[in-house]
Amino acid sequence: ASEPIEPTRLQLQDADNGTLILLDIAAEPAQAGRAAMEPVRIVEAEGPAQRYGQTETPQGSHGSVDTTAPPRAAHETPVPVVLIRYAAQNLYAPLRTVESVPGVTRVNLRRHLPLDALLPTLPVQARAIAAWRLDDVWVTAVRLANRSTRRLALDPRELQGD
């Protein structure tokens, strides 16, 4: 560095798979008699074993590889469970602790998505705050605000909609 830098933590994110890299940096003025420090390098190894699924190669009826179908992940945990766990981590956990899950994508929401009929029997205001998708399963995080002065008991069986 050309000048001193106070100890700082940088948070880098891999654009391809969302993996977070935490990097603590600091710089001090050069001291006489000390060897120059090596420049910083980030080396990406093979990586840890995947915790969620492995890529399967679809096969045709004669055991040959079918190149027309895209590879699908073999899921060891049901997709809804993985997706809800991922959404909860994104909403409540520190970003550096969120495990990347291959295939999960964040979905853009319409700015004012109408959710008035989500809980029609209760005086609540519902607002979609985020959504994610894995394969053909979608999950949407919804914020509910109590519009009454009394305590409400929420029952998921009362939810209406797709």
C-alpha positions in Angstrom: 0.0 0.0 0.0 1.2 3.5 -0.7 -0.1 4.7 2.8 -1.1 3.1 6.1 -4.6 1.4 6.3 -6.3 0.8 9.6 -7.4 -2.8 10.1 -10.5 -3.3 8.0 -12.7 -6.2 7.0 -13.7 -6.5 3.4 -16.6 -8.6 2.3 -16.2 -10.0 -1.3 -18.9 -12.0 -3.1 -18.3 -14.4 -6.0 -20.6 -13.2 -8.7 -21.0 -16.8 -10.1 -22.1 -18.7 -7.1 -22.6 -16.1 -4.3 -19.8 -17.5 -2.0 -18.7 -14.8 0.5 -15.0 -14.2 1.1 -14.1 -12.3 4.2 -10.8 -10.5 4.0 -9.1 -8.6 6.9 -6.6 -6.1 5.6 -4.2 -3.6 7.2 -1.2 -1.7 6.0 1.7 -0.2 7.9 4.6 1.9 6.7 7.7 -0.1 5.6 10.3 -0.6 8.2 14.0 -0.7 7.6 15.5 -4.2 7.7 12.2 -6.1 7.1 11.6 -8.0 3.9 8.7 -6.8 1.7 5.5 -8.6 2.2 4.1 -10.8 -0.4 1.2 -9.4 -2.5 -2.3 -10.7 -1.6 -3.5 -13.6 -3.7 -6.9 -15.3 -3.5 -6.6 -18.9 -4.6 -9.7 -20.8 -5.2 -9.2 -24.5 -4.5 -11.4 -27.4 -5.4 -13.6 -26.2 -2.5 -15.4 -28.1 0.2 -17.5 -31.0 -0.5 -21.0 -30.0 -1.6 -23.5 -30.4 1.1 -26.5 -30.1 -1.2 -26.9 -32.3 -4.3 -24.5 -33.4 -7.0 -24.9 -32.8 -10.7 -26.4 -35.9 -12.4 -26.1 -36.6 -16.0 -29.4 -37.6 -17.5 -29.3 -40.8 -19.5 -31.3 -41.9 -22.5 -33.1 -45.3 -22.8 -30.0 -47.1 -24.1 -27.6 -45.9 -21.3 -26.2 -43.2 -23.5 -25.8 -39.6 -22.3 -28.7 -37.4 -23.3 -27.2 -34.1 -24.3 -30.6 -32.4 -25.0 -31.7 -32.2 -21.3 -29.9 -29.8 -18.9 -28.3 -31.5 -15.9 -30.4 -31.5 -12.8 -29.1 -31.6 -9.3 -29.8 -34.8 -7.3 -31.3 -33.4 -4.1 -30.5 -35.1 -0.8 -33.0 -32.8 1.1 -36.5 -31.9 -0.2 -36.4 -28.7 -2.3 -39.0 -26.8 -0.2 -36.9 -27.5 3.0 -33.7 -26.3 1.4 -35.4 -23.2 -0.1 -37.1 -22.1 3.2 -33.9 -22.7 5.1 -32.0 -20.5 2.6 -34.7 -17.8 2.7 -34.6 -17.7 6.5 -30.8 -17.5 6.5 -30.9 -14.6 4.0 -33.5 -12.7 6.1 -32.2 -13.3 9.7 -28.6 -14.5 9.6 -25.5 -12.4 9.1 -24.7 -12.4 5.4 -21.3 -14.0 5.9 -22.9 -17.1 7.4 -25.3 -17.8 4.6 -24.4 -21.0 2.8 -24.6 -20.8 -1.0 -27.0 -23.3 -2.6 -26.4 -24.2 -6.2 -29.5 -23.3 -8.3 -31.2 -20.9 -5.8 -31.9 -17.6 -7.4 -33.4 -14.4 -6.0 -36.5 -13.4 -7.8 -37.5 -9.8 -8.6 -40.9 -8.8 -7.1 -43.3 -6.3 -8.4 -43.1 -3.1 -6.3 -46.7 -3.2 -5.0 -47.7 -6.8 -5.2 -51.4 -7.0 -4.1 -51.6 -9.3 -1.0 -54.9 -7.9 0.4 -56.6 -11.3 0.2 -53.7 -13.3 1.8 -55.4 -13.3 5.2 -58.9 -11.9 4.6 -60.3 -12.9 8.0 -57.7 -10.9 10.0 -56.9 -7.2 10.1 -53.4 -7.4 8.8 -51.4 -5.6 6.1 -49.2 -8.0 4.1 -46.2 -6.9 2.1 -43.9 -9.2 0.1 -40.2 -8.4 0.9 -38.2 -11.0 -1.0 -38.6 -14.2 -3.1 -36.3 -17.1 -4.1 -36.6 -20.0 -6.6 -35.0 -23.4 -6.8 -36.0 -25.7 -9.7 -39.8 -25.3 -10.0 -40.4 -24.3 -6.3 -40.8 -20.7 -5.2 -40.8 -19.1 -1.7 -41.8 -15.6 -0.9 -41.1 -13.8 2.4 -44.1 -11.8 3.5 -44.1 -9.2 6.3 -47.4 -9.0 8.2 -48.4 -5.9 10.2 -51.2 -6.1 12.8 -53.6 -3.3 12.0 -55.7 -3.8 15.2 -54.9 -3.0 18.8 -55.4 -6.6 20.0 -53.1 -9.6 19.8 -53.8 -11.9 16.8 -53.3 -15.6 16.6 -51.9 -16.6 13.2 -52.9 -19.9 11.7 -51.2 -20.8 8.4 -54.3 -22.8 7.4 -56.1 -19.4 6.9 -53.7 -18.3 4.2 -55.4 -17.9 0.8 -53.7 -17.6 -2.6 -51.2 -19.3 -4.8 
